[in-house]
Amino acid sequence: MEISDLDMVCKLENSIFPDPWSRDNFLYEIEKNERSSPNVALDGQAIIGYSVHWCLDIEAHIANFAVDNNFRRRNVGSFLLGYVISDIVQKKIHKIYLELRSSNLAAKNLYVKHGFQMDGIRKNYYLKQKDDAILMSLTLKEG
């Protein structure tokens, strides 16, 4: 993800999430957060998905992950998540965490398909739509 991508990323973010990240949030991830890896998935020149993950000392956190509604069920999410996991493995990190809306069954199914397991629930984590967060994690094997 680059600064020039932000118009398309923010348009997609606003179309998907009821409590979207702001342009400044994404700009911070690109310019200032040294632990951040923001990525985009492209179809030609069009951004059809994006992710932001943070690599901390011994763990990683997927902070934002989205795929354009028009490109769902076409393996874009699996490809993008595979890329994220590969990047994390290369950094020799063996545990990935994330949270997602309990109502987002498509995302939950994607993560389960890639080996994530449910660790717990945070009640009323998402305030705008009064939704719980499902906490998930993936333990990666060496090699």
KOLTI-21066 format. One record per atom (N, C-alpha, C): x, y, z; atom name; residue number from 1. Coordinates in steps of 0.1 Angstrom, whole numbers. Last residue first. Example, Ala and Ser with C-alpha at 12.3 -4.5 7.8 and 13.67 -1.06 7.14 Angstrom:
<pt u="128" v="-22" w="71" lumkol="N" guse="2"/>
<pt u="137" v="-11" w="71" lumkol="CA" guse="2"/>
<pt u="129" v="0" w="79" lumkol="C" guse="2"/>
<pt u="132" v="-57" w="78" lumkol="N" guse="1"/>
<pt u="123" v="-45" w="78" lumkol="CA" guse="1"/>
<pt u="132" v="-33" w="78" lumkol="C" guse="1"/>
! end
This chain:
<pt u="97" v="-236" w="97" lumkol="N" guse="143"/>
<pt u="100" v="-244" w="85" lumkol="CA" guse="143"/>
<pt u="89" v="-245" w="76" lumkol="C" guse="143"/>
<pt u="75" v="-238" w="126" lumkol="N" guse="142"/>
<pt u="88" v="-234" w="119" lumkol="CA" guse="142"/>
<pt u="90" v="-243" w="107" lumkol="C" guse="142"/>
<pt u="40" v="-231" w="124" lumkol="N" guse="141"/>
<pt u="51" v="-240" w="127" lumkol="CA" guse="141"/>
<pt u="64" v="-235" w="120" lumkol="C" guse="141"/>
<pt u="19" v="-208" w="140" lumkol="N" guse="140"/>
<pt u="26" v="-212" w="128" lumkol="CA" guse="140"/>
<pt u="38" v="-221" w="132" lumkol="C" guse="140"/>
<pt u="-13" v="-205" w="152" lumkol="N" guse="139"/>
<pt u="1" v="-208" w="156" lumkol="CA" guse="139"/>
<pt u="8" v="-214" w="143" lumkol="C" guse="139"/>
<pt u="-37" v="-180" w="151" lumkol="N" guse="138"/>
<pt u="-31" v="-191" w="143" lumkol="CA" guse="138"/>
<pt u="-16" v="-192" w="148" lumkol="C" guse="138"/>
<pt u="-68" v="-169" w="166" lumkol="N" guse="137"/>
<pt u="-53" v="-169" w="165" lumkol="CA" guse="137"/>
<pt u="-49" v="-181" w="156" lumkol="C" guse="137"/>
<pt u="-94" v="-146" w="174" lumkol="N" guse="136"/>
<pt u="-89" v="-158" w="168" lumkol="CA" guse="136"/>
<pt u="-74" v="-157" w="167" lumkol="C" guse="136"/>
<pt u="-123" v="-134" w="189" lumkol="N" guse="135"/>
<pt u="-108" v="-134" w="190" lumkol="CA" guse="135"/>
<pt u="-104" v="-147" w="184" lumkol="C" guse="135"/>
<pt u="-150" v="-117" w="178" lumkol="N" guse="134"/>
<pt u="-145" v="-130" w="180" lumkol="CA" guse="134"/>
<pt u="-130" v="-129" w="180" lumkol="C" guse="134"/>
<pt u="-169" v="-91" w="193" lumkol="N" guse="133"/>
<pt u="-157" v="-95" w="185" lumkol="CA" guse="133"/>
<pt u="-153" v="-109" w="189" lumkol="C" guse="133"/>
<pt u="-203" v="-82" w="190" lumkol="N" guse="132"/>
<pt u="-192" v="-88" w="197" lumkol="CA" guse="132"/>
<pt u="-180" v="-90" w="188" lumkol="C" guse="132"/>
<pt u="-219" v="-50" w="183" lumkol="N" guse="131"/>
<pt u="-215" v="-64" w="179" lumkol="CA" guse="131"/>
<pt u="-204" v="-69" w="187" lumkol="C" guse="131"/>
<pt u="-232" v="-24" w="179" lumkol="N" guse="130"/>
<pt u="-234" v="-33" w="191" lumkol="CA" guse="130"/>
<pt u="-231" v="-48" w="187" lumkol="C" guse="130"/>
<pt u="-224" v="-7" w="160" lumkol="N" guse="129"/>
<pt u="-235" v="-17" w="157" lumkol="CA" guse="129"/>
<pt u="-237" v="-27" w="168" lumkol="C" guse="129"/>
<pt u="-206" v="9" w="174" lumkol="N" guse="128"/>
<pt u="-215" v="15" w="165" lumkol="CA" guse="128"/>
<pt u="-227" v="6" w="162" lumkol="C" guse="128"/>
<pt u="-188" v="-8" w="189" lumkol="N" guse="127"/>
<pt u="-199" v="0" w="196" lumkol="CA" guse="127"/>
<pt u="-210" v="5" w="186" lumkol="C" guse="127"/>
<pt u="-176" v="-38" w="192" lumkol="N" guse="126"/>
<pt u="-179" v="-29" w="181" lumkol="CA" guse="126"/>
<pt u="-191" v="-20" w="186" lumkol="C" guse="126"/>
<pt u="-177" v="-52" w="216" lumkol="N" guse="125"/>
<pt u="-164" v="-46" w="212" lumkol="CA" guse="125"/>
<pt u="-167" v="-35" w="201" lumkol="C" guse="125"/>
<pt u="-197" v="-67" w="230" lumkol="N" guse="124"/>
<pt u="-199" v="-53" w="226" lumkol="CA" guse="124"/>
<pt u="-186" v="-45" w="222" lumkol="C" guse="124"/>
<pt u="-173" v="-90" w="244" lumkol="N" guse="123"/>
<pt u="-187" v="-85" w="243" lumkol="CA" guse="123"/>
<pt u="-187" v="-70" w="239" lumkol="C" guse="123"/>
<pt u="-151" v="-109" w="228" lumkol="N" guse="122"/>
<pt u="-152" v="-96" w="235" lumkol="CA" guse="122"/>
<pt u="-165" v="-90" w="233" lumkol="C" guse="122"/>
<pt u="-144" v="-143" w="231" lumkol="N" guse="121"/>
<pt u="-153" v="-133" w="226" lumkol="CA" guse="121"/>
<pt u="-151" v="-120" w="234" lumkol="C" guse="121"/>
<pt u="-119" v="-167" w="219" lumkol="N" guse="120"/>
<pt u="-128" v="-161" w="229" lumkol="CA" guse="120"/>
<pt u="-136" v="-150" w="222" lumkol="C" guse="120"/>
<pt u="-105" v="-181" w="200" lumkol="N" guse="119"/>
<pt u="-99" v="-181" w="214" lumkol="CA" guse="119"/>
<pt u="-109" v="-175" w="224" lumkol="C" guse="119"/>
<pt u="-108" v="-202" w="172" lumkol="N" guse="118"/>
<pt u="-114" v="-192" w="180" lumkol="CA" guse="118"/>
<pt u="-109" v="-193" w="195" lumkol="C" guse="118"/>
<pt u="-80" v="-205" w="149" lumkol="N" guse="117"/>
<pt u="-90" v="-211" w="158" lumkol="CA" guse="117"/>
<pt u="-96" v="-199" w="167" lumkol="C" guse="117"/>
<pt u="-70" v="-208" w="115" lumkol="N" guse="116"/>
<pt u="-72" v="-200" w="127" lumkol="CA" guse="116"/>
<pt u="-82" v="-207" w="136" lumkol="C" guse="116"/>
<pt u="-67" v="-222" w="91" lumkol="N" guse="115"/>
<pt u="-62" v="-228" w="103" lumkol="CA" guse="115"/>
<pt u="-63" v="-220" w="116" lumkol="C" guse="115"/>
<pt u="-80" v="-212" w="69" lumkol="N" guse="114"/>
<pt u="-66" v="-211" w="69" lumkol="CA" guse="114"/>
<pt u="-59" v="-215" w="82" lumkol="C" guse="114"/>
<pt u="-106" v="-216" w="75" lumkol="N" guse="113"/>
<pt u="-101" v="-223" w="64" lumkol="CA" guse="113"/>
<pt u="-86" v="-223" w="64" lumkol="C" guse="113"/>
<pt u="-109" v="-197" w="95" lumkol="N" guse="112"/>
<pt u="-109" v="-211" w="99" lumkol="CA" guse="112"/>
<pt u="-103" v="-219" w="88" lumkol="C" guse="112"/>
<pt u="-109" v="-174" w="78" lumkol="N" guse="111"/>
<pt u="-98" v="-176" w="88" lumkol="CA" guse="111"/>
<pt u="-98" v="-191" w="93" lumkol="C" guse="111"/>
<pt u="-133" v="-178" w="63" lumkol="N" guse="110"/>
<pt u="-120" v="-176" w="57" lumkol="CA" guse="110"/>
<pt u="-108" v="-179" w="66" lumkol="C" guse="110"/>
<pt u="-152" v="-179" w="84" lumkol="N" guse="109"/>
<pt u="-150" v="-191" w="75" lumkol="CA" guse="109"/>
<pt u="-136" v="-190" w="68" lumkol="C" guse="109"/>
<pt u="-150" v="-152" w="92" lumkol="N" guse="108"/>
<pt u="-147" v="-163" w="101" lumkol="CA" guse="108"/>
<pt u="-144" v="-175" w="94" lumkol="C" guse="108"/>
<pt u="-159" v="-139" w="69" lumkol="N" guse="107"/>
<pt u="-145" v="-137" w="74" lumkol="CA" guse="107"/>
<pt u="-141" v="-148" w="83" lumkol="C" guse="107"/>
<pt u="-185" v="-148" w="68" lumkol="N" guse="106"/>
<pt u="-176" v="-151" w="57" lumkol="CA" guse="106"/>
<pt u="-162" v="-149" w="61" lumkol="C" guse="106"/>
<pt u="-197" v="-139" w="92" lumkol="N" guse="105"/>
<pt u="-195" v="-153" w="90" lumkol="CA" guse="105"/>
<pt u="-185" v="-156" w="79" lumkol="C" guse="105"/>
<pt u="-198" v="-115" w="111" lumkol="N" guse="104"/>
<pt u="-191" v="-116" w="98" lumkol="CA" guse="104"/>
<pt u="-187" v="-131" w="96" lumkol="C" guse="104"/>
<pt u="-208" v="-112" w="136" lumkol="N" guse="103"/>
<pt u="-218" v="-113" w="126" lumkol="CA" guse="103"/>
<pt u="-211" v="-116" w="112" lumkol="C" guse="103"/>
<pt u="-186" v="-107" w="152" lumkol="N" guse="102"/>
<pt u="-193" v="-120" w="153" lumkol="CA" guse="102"/>
<pt u="-203" v="-123" w="142" lumkol="C" guse="102"/>
<pt u="-159" v="-92" w="136" lumkol="N" guse="101"/>
<pt u="-173" v="-91" w="141" lumkol="CA" guse="101"/>
<pt u="-179" v="-105" w="142" lumkol="C" guse="101"/>
<pt u="-126" v="-102" w="148" lumkol="N" guse="100"/>
<pt u="-136" v="-98" w="138" lumkol="CA" guse="100"/>
<pt u="-150" v="-98" w="143" lumkol="C" guse="100"/>
<pt u="-91" v="-100" w="155" lumkol="N" guse="99"/>
<pt u="-105" v="-100" w="160" lumkol="CA" guse="99"/>
<pt u="-114" v="-96" w="148" lumkol="C" guse="99"/>
<pt u="-61" v="-119" w="157" lumkol="N" guse="98"/>
<pt u="-70" v="-109" w="151" lumkol="CA" guse="98"/>
<pt u="-83" v="-109" w="158" lumkol="C" guse="98"/>
<pt u="-27" v="-130" w="157" lumkol="N" guse="97"/>
<pt u="-39" v="-127" w="164" lumkol="CA" guse="97"/>
<pt u="-48" v="-118" w="155" lumkol="C" guse="97"/>
<pt u="-2" v="-155" w="152" lumkol="N" guse="96"/>
<pt u="-10" v="-144" w="146" lumkol="CA" guse="96"/>
<pt u="-23" v="-143" w="154" lumkol="C" guse="96"/>
<pt u="30" v="-167" w="159" lumkol="N" guse="95"/>
<pt u="16" v="-165" w="164" lumkol="CA" guse="95"/>
<pt u="10" v="-153" w="158" lumkol="C" guse="95"/>
<pt u="56" v="-167" w="151" lumkol="N" guse="94"/>
<pt u="49" v="-179" w="151" lumkol="CA" guse="94"/>
<pt u="35" v="-179" w="156" lumkol="C" guse="94"/>
<pt u="80" v="-151" w="130" lumkol="N" guse="93"/>
<pt u="69" v="-149" w="140" lumkol="CA" guse="93"/>
<pt u="60" v="-162" w="139" lumkol="C" guse="93"/>
<pt u="99" v="-147" w="110" lumkol="N" guse="92"/>
<pt u="101" v="-157" w="121" lumkol="CA" guse="92"/>
<pt u="92" v="-155" w="133" lumkol="C" guse="92"/>
<pt u="93" v="-134" w="88" lumkol="N" guse="91"/>
<pt u="98" v="-126" w="99" lumkol="CA" guse="91"/>
<pt u="100" v="-134" w="112" lumkol="C" guse="91"/>
<pt u="81" v="-153" w="72" lumkol="N" guse="90"/>
<pt u="94" v="-148" w="69" lumkol="CA" guse="90"/>
<pt u="101" v="-140" w="80" lumkol="C" guse="90"/>
<pt u="56" v="-153" w="85" lumkol="N" guse="89"/>
<pt u="65" v="-165" w="86" lumkol="CA" guse="89"/>
<pt u="79" v="-161" w="83" lumkol="C" guse="89"/>
<pt u="45" v="-129" w="75" lumkol="N" guse="88"/>
<pt u="47" v="-131" w="89" lumkol="CA" guse="88"/>
<pt u="57" v="-143" w="92" lumkol="C" guse="88"/>
<pt u="43" v="-135" w="48" lumkol="N" guse="87"/>
<pt u="52" v="-123" w="53" lumkol="CA" guse="87"/>
<pt u="55" v="-125" w="67" lumkol="C" guse="87"/>
<pt u="25" v="-156" w="49" lumkol="N" guse="86"/>
<pt u="38" v="-158" w="43" lumkol="CA" guse="86"/>
<pt u="48" v="-147" w="48" lumkol="C" guse="86"/>
<pt u="2" v="-142" w="58" lumkol="N" guse="85"/>
<pt u="8" v="-153" w="66" lumkol="CA" guse="85"/>
<pt u="22" v="-156" w="62" lumkol="C" guse="85"/>
<pt u="-2" v="-125" w="36" lumkol="N" guse="84"/>
<pt u="0" v="-120" w="50" lumkol="CA" guse="84"/>
<pt u="7" v="-130" w="58" lumkol="C" guse="84"/>
<pt u="-7" v="-143" w="15" lumkol="N" guse="83"/>
<pt u="4" v="-134" w="15" lumkol="CA" guse="83"/>
<pt u="8" v="-129" w="28" lumkol="C" guse="83"/>
<pt u="-31" v="-155" w="25" lumkol="N" guse="82"/>
<pt u="-19" v="-163" w="23" lumkol="CA" guse="82"/>
<pt u="-6" v="-155" w="22" lumkol="C" guse="82"/>
<pt u="-47" v="-133" w="24" lumkol="N" guse="81"/>
<pt u="-44" v="-138" w="37" lumkol="CA" guse="81"/>
<pt u="-32" v="-147" w="36" lumkol="C" guse="81"/>
<pt u="-48" v="-130" w="-4" lumkol="N" guse="80"/>
<pt u="-43" v="-119" w="4" lumkol="CA" guse="80"/>
<pt u="-39" v="-125" w="18" lumkol="C" guse="80"/>
<pt u="-60" v="-155" w="-12" lumkol="N" guse="79"/>
<pt u="-47" v="-151" w="-17" lumkol="CA" guse="79"/>
<pt u="-40" v="-140" w="-8" lumkol="C" guse="79"/>
<pt u="-84" v="-154" w="2" lumkol="N" guse="78"/>
<pt u="-75" v="-165" w="5" lumkol="CA" guse="78"/>
<pt u="-61" v="-161" w="0" lumkol="C" guse="78"/>
<pt u="-96" v="-131" w="-10" lumkol="N" guse="77"/>
<pt u="-93" v="-131" w="4" lumkol="CA" guse="77"/>
<pt u="-83" v="-142" w="8" lumkol="C" guse="77"/>
<pt u="-98" v="-141" w="-37" lumkol="N" guse="76"/>
<pt u="-90" v="-129" w="-34" lumkol="CA" guse="76"/>
<pt u="-86" v="-129" w="-19" lumkol="C" guse="76"/>
<pt u="-115" v="-162" w="-44" lumkol="N" guse="75"/>
<pt u="-102" v="-165" w="-38" lumkol="CA" guse="75"/>
<pt u="-93" v="-153" w="-35" lumkol="C" guse="75"/>
<pt u="-139" v="-154" w="-49" lumkol="N" guse="74"/>
<pt u="-131" v="-156" w="-61" lumkol="CA" guse="74"/>
<pt u="-116" v="-158" w="-56" lumkol="C" guse="74"/>
<pt u="-156" v="-145" w="-29" lumkol="N" guse="73"/>
<pt u="-159" v="-159" w="-34" lumkol="CA" guse="73"/>
<pt u="-151" v="-161" w="-47" lumkol="C" guse="73"/>
<pt u="-156" v="-110" w="-39" lumkol="N" guse="72"/>
<pt u="-157" v="-121" w="-29" lumkol="CA" guse="72"/>
<pt u="-160" v="-134" w="-36" lumkol="C" guse="72"/>
<pt u="-156" v="-89" w="-55" lumkol="N" guse="71"/>
<pt u="-146" v="-99" w="-57" lumkol="CA" guse="71"/>
<pt u="-146" v="-110" w="-47" lumkol="C" guse="71"/>
<pt u="-176" v="-71" w="-47" lumkol="N" guse="70"/>
<pt u="-177" v="-77" w="-61" lumkol="CA" guse="70"/>
<pt u="-166" v="-87" w="-64" lumkol="C" guse="70"/>
<pt u="-167" v="-63" w="-22" lumkol="N" guse="69"/>
<pt u="-178" v="-72" w="-23" lumkol="CA" guse="69"/>
<pt u="-179" v="-78" w="-37" lumkol="C" guse="69"/>
<pt u="-132" v="-63" w="-17" lumkol="N" guse="68"/>
<pt u="-143" v="-57" w="-24" lumkol="CA" guse="68"/>
<pt u="-154" v="-67" w="-25" lumkol="C" guse="68"/>
<pt u="-120" v="-72" w="15" lumkol="N" guse="67"/>
<pt u="-121" v="-76" w="0" lumkol="CA" guse="67"/>
<pt u="-133" v="-69" w="-5" lumkol="C" guse="67"/>
<pt u="-98" v="-65" w="42" lumkol="N" guse="66"/>
<pt u="-110" v="-63" w="35" lumkol="CA" guse="66"/>
<pt u="-109" v="-68" w="20" lumkol="C" guse="66"/>
<pt u="-85" v="-60" w="74" lumkol="N" guse="65"/>
<pt u="-85" v="-69" w="62" lumkol="CA" guse="65"/>
<pt u="-98" v="-68" w="55" lumkol="C" guse="65"/>
<pt u="-65" v="-49" w="100" lumkol="N" guse="64"/>
<pt u="-75" v="-46" w="91" lumkol="CA" guse="64"/>
<pt u="-74" v="-55" w="79" lumkol="C" guse="64"/>
<pt u="-47" v="-62" w="117" lumkol="N" guse="63"/>
<pt u="-55" v="-51" w="122" lumkol="CA" guse="63"/>
<pt u="-66" v="-47" w="113" lumkol="C" guse="63"/>
<pt u="-34" v="-90" w="128" lumkol="N" guse="62"/>
<pt u="-40" v="-85" w="116" lumkol="CA" guse="62"/>
<pt u="-50" v="-75" w="121" lumkol="C" guse="62"/>
<pt u="-4" v="-92" w="145" lumkol="N" guse="61"/>
<pt u="-18" v="-89" w="146" lumkol="CA" guse="61"/>
<pt u="-23" v="-84" w="133" lumkol="C" guse="61"/>
<pt u="22" v="-114" w="157" lumkol="N" guse="60"/>
<pt u="16" v="-105" w="147" lumkol="CA" guse="60"/>
<pt u="1" v="-103" w="150" lumkol="C" guse="60"/>
<pt u="49" v="-118" w="181" lumkol="N" guse="59"/>
<pt u="36" v="-121" w="176" lumkol="CA" guse="59"/>
<pt u="32" v="-111" w="165" lumkol="C" guse="59"/>
<pt u="72" v="-110" w="191" lumkol="N" guse="58"/>
<pt u="70" v="-124" w="191" lumkol="CA" guse="58"/>
<pt u="57" v="-128" w="185" lumkol="C" guse="58"/>
<pt u="73" v="-81" w="185" lumkol="N" guse="57"/>
<pt u="85" v="-89" w="187" lumkol="CA" guse="57"/>
<pt u="83" v="-104" w="185" lumkol="C" guse="57"/>
<pt u="50" v="-76" w="158" lumkol="N" guse="56"/>
<pt u="56" v="-72" w="170" lumkol="CA" guse="56"/>
<pt u="67" v="-82" w="173" lumkol="C" guse="56"/>
<pt u="37" v="-65" w="129" lumkol="N" guse="55"/>
<pt u="46" v="-76" w="134" lumkol="CA" guse="55"/>
<pt u="53" v="-70" w="147" lumkol="C" guse="55"/>
<pt u="5" v="-60" w="118" lumkol="N" guse="54"/>
<pt u="16" v="-55" w="127" lumkol="CA" guse="54"/>
<pt u="24" v="-67" w="131" lumkol="C" guse="54"/>
<pt u="-12" v="-55" w="87" lumkol="N" guse="53"/>
<pt u="-8" v="-63" w="99" lumkol="CA" guse="53"/>
<pt u="4" v="-58" w="105" lumkol="C" guse="53"/>
<pt u="-38" v="-48" w="67" lumkol="N" guse="52"/>
<pt u="-28" v="-41" w="75" lumkol="CA" guse="52"/>
<pt u="-25" v="-51" w="86" lumkol="C" guse="52"/>
<pt u="-49" v="-52" w="33" lumkol="N" guse="51"/>
<pt u="-47" v="-57" w="47" lumkol="CA" guse="51"/>
<pt u="-37" v="-48" w="54" lumkol="C" guse="51"/>
<pt u="-73" v="-52" w="6" lumkol="N" guse="50"/>
<pt u="-62" v="-47" w="14" lumkol="CA" guse="50"/>
<pt u="-61" v="-53" w="27" lumkol="C" guse="50"/>
<pt u="-88" v="-54" w="-27" lumkol="N" guse="49"/>
<pt u="-86" v="-58" w="-13" lumkol="CA" guse="49"/>
<pt u="-74" v="-52" w="-7" lumkol="C" guse="49"/>
<pt u="-88" v="-42" w="-51" lumkol="N" guse="48"/>
<pt u="-99" v="-51" w="-48" lumkol="CA" guse="48"/>
<pt u="-98" v="-57" w="-34" lumkol="C" guse="48"/>
<pt u="-79" v="-15" w="-69" lumkol="N" guse="47"/>
<pt u="-76" v="-21" w="-56" lumkol="CA" guse="47"/>
<pt u="-89" v="-29" w="-52" lumkol="C" guse="47"/>
<pt u="-71" v="-15" w="-103" lumkol="N" guse="46"/>
<pt u="-81" v="-14" w="-93" lumkol="CA" guse="46"/>
<pt u="-77" v="-21" w="-80" lumkol="C" guse="46"/>
<pt u="-54" v="-21" w="-123" lumkol="N" guse="45"/>
<pt u="-50" v="-9" w="-115" lumkol="CA" guse="45"/>
<pt u="-60" v="-7" w="-104" lumkol="C" guse="45"/>
<pt u="-57" v="-55" w="-121" lumkol="N" guse="44"/>
<pt u="-52" v="-44" w="-130" lumkol="CA" guse="44"/>
<pt u="-48" v="-33" w="-122" lumkol="C" guse="44"/>
<pt u="-66" v="-58" w="-91" lumkol="N" guse="43"/>
<pt u="-71" v="-64" w="-104" lumkol="CA" guse="43"/>
<pt u="-68" v="-53" w="-114" lumkol="C" guse="43"/>
<pt u="-46" v="-62" w="-62" lumkol="N" guse="42"/>
<pt u="-50" v="-55" w="-74" lumkol="CA" guse="42"/>
<pt u="-57" v="-64" w="-84" lumkol="C" guse="42"/>
<pt u="-44" v="-57" w="-27" lumkol="N" guse="41"/>
<pt u="-46" v="-67" w="-38" lumkol="CA" guse="41"/>
<pt u="-52" v="-60" w="-50" lumkol="C" guse="41"/>
<pt u="-20" v="-41" w="-6" lumkol="N" guse="40"/>
<pt u="-32" v="-41" w="-14" lumkol="CA" guse="40"/>
<pt u="-32" v="-53" w="-24" lumkol="C" guse="40"/>
<pt u="-9" v="-37" w="28" lumkol="N" guse="39"/>
<pt u="-8" v="-43" w="15" lumkol="CA" guse="39"/>
<pt u="-21" v="-41" w="7" lumkol="C" guse="39"/>
<pt u="12" v="-26" w="55" lumkol="N" guse="38"/>
<pt u="0" v="-24" w="47" lumkol="CA" guse="38"/>
<pt u="1" v="-29" w="33" lumkol="C" guse="38"/>
<pt u="26" v="-35" w="82" lumkol="N" guse="37"/>
<pt u="28" v="-39" w="68" lumkol="CA" guse="37"/>
<pt u="14" v="-38" w="61" lumkol="C" guse="37"/>
<pt u="42" v="-19" w="110" lumkol="N" guse="36"/>
<pt u="31" v="-21" w="101" lumkol="CA" guse="36"/>
<pt u="34" v="-26" w="87" lumkol="C" guse="36"/>
<pt u="62" v="-10" w="125" lumkol="N" guse="35"/>
<pt u="58" v="-24" w="127" lumkol="CA" guse="35"/>
<pt u="47" v="-28" w="118" lumkol="C" guse="35"/>
<pt u="64" v="17" w="121" lumkol="N" guse="34"/>
<pt u="75" v="9" w="116" lumkol="CA" guse="34"/>
<pt u="72" v="-6" w="117" lumkol="C" guse="34"/>
<pt u="42" v="40" w="113" lumkol="N" guse="33"/>
<pt u="42" v="28" w="121" lumkol="CA" guse="33"/>
<pt u="53" v="18" w="115" lumkol="C" guse="33"/>
<pt u="44" v="61" w="94" lumkol="N" guse="32"/>
<pt u="49" v="62" w="107" lumkol="CA" guse="32"/>
<pt u="51" v="49" w="115" lumkol="C" guse="32"/>
<pt u="33" v="57" w="68" lumkol="N" guse="31"/>
<pt u="44" v="66" w="70" lumkol="CA" guse="31"/>
<pt u="51" v="64" w="83" lumkol="C" guse="31"/>
<pt u="12" v="37" w="68" lumkol="N" guse="30"/>
<pt u="22" v="37" w="57" lumkol="CA" guse="30"/>
<pt u="35" v="45" w="61" lumkol="C" guse="30"/>
<pt u="-2" v="42" w="92" lumkol="N" guse="29"/>
<pt u="3" v="29" w="90" lumkol="CA" guse="29"/>
<pt u="14" v="29" w="79" lumkol="C" guse="29"/>
<pt u="-10" v="69" w="87" lumkol="N" guse="28"/>
<pt u="-1" v="66" w="98" lumkol="CA" guse="28"/>
<pt u="6" v="52" w="96" lumkol="C" guse="28"/>
<pt u="-27" v="64" w="66" lumkol="N" guse="27"/>
<pt u="-15" v="72" w="64" lumkol="CA" guse="27"/>
<pt u="-5" v="69" w="75" lumkol="C" guse="27"/>
<pt u="-48" v="51" w="79" lumkol="N" guse="26"/>
<pt u="-40" v="44" w="69" lumkol="CA" guse="26"/>
<pt u="-27" v="51" w="66" lumkol="C" guse="26"/>
<pt u="-57" v="72" w="96" lumkol="N" guse="25"/>
<pt u="-53" v="59" w="101" lumkol="CA" guse="25"/>
<pt u="-44" v="52" w="92" lumkol="C" guse="25"/>
<pt u="-63" v="92" w="77" lumkol="N" guse="24"/>
<pt u="-52" v="94" w="86" lumkol="CA" guse="24"/>
<pt u="-47" v="81" w="93" lumkol="C" guse="24"/>
<pt u="-86" v="81" w="66" lumkol="N" guse="23"/>
<pt u="-75" v="82" w="58" lumkol="CA" guse="23"/>
<pt u="-62" v="84" w="66" lumkol="C" guse="23"/>
<pt u="-100" v="59" w="92" lumkol="N" guse="22"/>
<pt u="-99" v="72" w="84" lumkol="CA" guse="22"/>
<pt u="-87" v="71" w="75" lumkol="C" guse="22"/>
<pt u="-118" v="29" w="92" lumkol="N" guse="21"/>
<pt u="-106" v="36" w="95" lumkol="CA" guse="21"/>
<pt u="-106" v="49" w="87" lumkol="C" guse="21"/>
<pt u="-154" v="27" w="98" lumkol="N" guse="20"/>
<pt u="-142" v="26" w="90" lumkol="CA" guse="20"/>
<pt u="-130" v="34" w="96" lumkol="C" guse="20"/>
<pt u="-178" v="12" w="108" lumkol="N" guse="19"/>
<pt u="-169" v="21" w="116" lumkol="CA" guse="19"/>
<pt u="-155" v="21" w="110" lumkol="C" guse="19"/>
<pt u="-190" v="-4" w="89" lumkol="N" guse="18"/>
<pt u="-198" v="7" w="95" lumkol="CA" guse="18"/>
<pt u="-190" v="17" w="104" lumkol="C" guse="18"/>
<pt u="-172" v="-12" w="59" lumkol="N" guse="17"/>
<pt u="-173" v="-12" w="74" lumkol="CA" guse="17"/>
<pt u="-182" v="-1" w="79" lumkol="C" guse="17"/>
<pt u="-175" v="-9" w="31" lumkol="N" guse="16"/>
<pt u="-175" v="-22" w="37" lumkol="CA" guse="16"/>
<pt u="-179" v="-21" w="52" lumkol="C" guse="16"/>
<pt u="-171" v="16" w="21" lumkol="N" guse="15"/>
<pt u="-182" v="8" w="16" lumkol="CA" guse="15"/>
<pt u="-184" v="-5" w="23" lumkol="C" guse="15"/>
<pt u="-148" v="25" w="34" lumkol="N" guse="14"/>
<pt u="-161" v="31" w="38" lumkol="CA" guse="14"/>
<pt u="-173" v="23" w="32" lumkol="C" guse="14"/>
<pt u="-129" v="9" w="21" lumkol="N" guse="13"/>
<pt u="-131" v="8" w="36" lumkol="CA" guse="13"/>
<pt u="-145" v="13" w="40" lumkol="C" guse="13"/>
<pt u="-131" v="19" w="-5" lumkol="N" guse="12"/>
<pt u="-135" v="5" w="-2" lumkol="CA" guse="12"/>
<pt u="-138" v="3" w="12" lumkol="C" guse="12"/>
<pt u="-122" v="45" w="-1" lumkol="N" guse="11"/>
<pt u="-135" v="43" w="-7" lumkol="CA" guse="11"/>
<pt u="-140" v="29" w="-4" lumkol="C" guse="11"/>
<pt u="-96" v="40" w="10" lumkol="N" guse="10"/>
<pt u="-107" v="46" w="18" lumkol="CA" guse="10"/>
<pt u="-121" v="44" w="12" lumkol="C" guse="10"/>
<pt u="-84" v="29" w="-13" lumkol="N" guse="9"/>
<pt u="-85" v="21" w="-1" lumkol="CA" guse="9"/>
<pt u="-96" v="26" w="8" lumkol="C" guse="9"/>
<pt u="-86" v="50" w="-32" lumkol="N" guse="8"/>
<pt u="-93" v="38" w="-35" lumkol="CA" guse="8"/>
<pt u="-95" v="29" w="-22" lumkol="C" guse="8"/>
<pt u="-70" v="69" w="-18" lumkol="N" guse="7"/>
<pt u="-83" v="72" w="-22" lumkol="CA" guse="7"/>
<pt u="-91" v="60" w="-24" lumkol="C" guse="7"/>
<pt u="-45" v="55" w="-13" lumkol="N" guse="6"/>
<pt u="-54" v="58" w="-2" lumkol="CA" guse="6"/>
<pt u="-68" v="62" w="-7" lumkol="C" guse="6"/>
<pt u="-25" v="50" w="-31" lumkol="N" guse="5"/>
<pt u="-36" v="41" w="-31" lumkol="CA" guse="5"/>
<pt u="-47" v="45" w="-21" lumkol="C" guse="5"/>
<pt u="-5" v="69" w="-27" lumkol="N" guse="4"/>
<pt u="-13" v="70" w="-39" lumkol="CA" guse="4"/>
<pt u="-25" v="61" w="-39" lumkol="C" guse="4"/>
<pt u="8" v="58" w="-5" lumkol="N" guse="3"/>
<pt u="-1" v="69" w="-3" lumkol="CA" guse="3"/>
<pt u="-10" v="71" w="-15" lumkol="C" guse="3"/>
<pt u="5" v="22" w="-9" lumkol="N" guse="2"/>
<pt u="13" v="35" w="-10" lumkol="CA" guse="2"/>
<pt u="3" v="46" w="-8" lumkol="C" guse="2"/>
<pt u="8" v="-12" w="0" lumkol="N" guse="1"/>
<pt u="0" v="0" w="0" lumkol="CA" guse="1"/>
<pt u="9" v="12" w="0" lumkol="C" guse="1"/>
! end
